[in-house]
Amino acid sequence: MRVDPWFDNPCPIARTMSVLGQRWAVLIVREAMLGRSRFSEFRERLGVASDVLSARLAELVAAGVMEAVDYQRPGDRTRSRYVLTDAGRDLAPVLAAMGQWGHVHLNRSQSSGNRFIDTVSGEPVSVGFRRRDGSSVRPADVRLVERNHG
């Protein structure tokens, strides 16, 4: 696994970027959320070079976002499927927020039909800020602040 200078950073955003900040990492997670798990599926869907894909999958496994699960079809060699761990599945709101932002600020006439939905109702869901009482807060009314350690 590559050593990223942000990995030990006190900021959790920087630490997250040490895992997801490499090209293709977030798109691999997106494809896994869409149900893809085989190396060939990732390569075909993303058009990423095999060596880069191997490196990113290894990094995501090492970071605990995905795990490699061996499987074997009759007559074939053993291969690995890559499945999301609990930590990987916990990235759903992160990817949903990125997609939500992209739909609003980088809208294209030929946008994908990918959407996060409630599996019970089938209705689309969105990501947002909530107060402790559950009431919504507009993103314009939220800011990031530094907390002094001491």
FENVEN-V110032 format. One record per residue. N is the residue number from 1. RES is the residue in one small letter. PSI is psi in radians with two decimals (NA if undefined). Layout:
BEGIN
N:RES:PSI  N:RES:PSI
END
This chain:
BEGIN
1:m:2.42  2:r:2.64  3:v:2.08  4:d:2.35  5:p:-0.31  6:w:-0.19  7:f:-0.67  8:d:0.24  9:n:2.48  10:p:-0.38  11:c:2.16  12:p:-0.44  13:i:-0.76  14:a:-0.73  15:r:-0.69  16:t:-0.71  17:m:-0.48  18:s:-0.44  19:v:-0.80  20:l:-0.11  21:g:-0.20  22:q:2.52  23:r:2.38  24:w:-0.34  25:a:-0.87  26:v:-0.65  27:l:-0.55  28:i:-0.77  29:v:-0.73  30:r:-0.83  31:e:-0.65  32:a:-0.67  33:m:-0.46  34:l:0.01  35:g:0.04  36:r:2.53  37:s:-0.26  38:r:2.56  39:f:-0.83  40:s:-0.59  41:e:-0.78  42:f:-0.81  43:r:-0.78  44:e:-0.80  45:r:-0.62  46:l:-0.40  47:g:0.46  48:v:2.54  49:a:2.52  50:s:-0.73  51:d:-0.66  52:v:-0.77  53:l:-0.76  54:s:-0.77  55:a:-0.80  56:r:-0.75  57:l:-0.75  58:a:-0.70  59:e:-0.73  60:l:-0.62  61:v:-0.82  62:a:-0.55  63:a:-0.10  64:g:0.23  65:v:-0.62  66:m:2.83  67:e:2.58  68:a:2.21  69:v:2.09  70:d:2.51  71:y:2.82  72:q:2.20  73:r:2.58  74:p:2.24  75:g:-0.09  76:d:2.90  77:r:2.85  78:t:2.36  79:r:3.01  80:s:2.43  81:r:2.63  82:y:2.02  83:v:2.61  84:l:2.44  85:t:-3.13  86:d:-0.72  87:a:-0.69  88:g:-0.76  89:r:-0.51  90:d:-0.15  91:l:-0.08  92:a:-0.83  93:p:-0.50  94:v:-0.87  95:l:-0.65  96:a:-0.74  97:a:-0.70  98:m:-0.79  99:g:-0.73  100:q:-0.79  101:w:-0.76  102:g:-0.68  103:h:-0.62  104:v:-0.84  105:h:-0.30  106:l:0.69  107:n:2.42  108:r:2.61  109:s:-0.51  110:q:0.89  111:s:2.62  112:s:2.81  113:g:0.16  114:n:2.28  115:r:2.59  116:f:2.33  117:i:2.76  118:d:2.10  119:t:-0.33  120:v:-0.87  121:s:-0.37  122:g:0.03  123:e:2.52  124:p:2.58  125:v:2.80  126:s:2.86  127:v:2.44  128:g:3.00  129:f:2.49  130:r:2.52  131:r:2.99  132:r:-0.52  133:d:-0.01  134:g:-0.12  135:s:2.60  136:s:2.63  137:v:2.26  138:r:2.46  139:p:-0.58  140:a:-0.34  141:d:0.24  142:v:2.48  143:r:2.70  144:l:2.30  145:v:2.67  146:e:2.45  147:r:2.17  148:n:2.33  149:h:2.41  150:g:NA
END
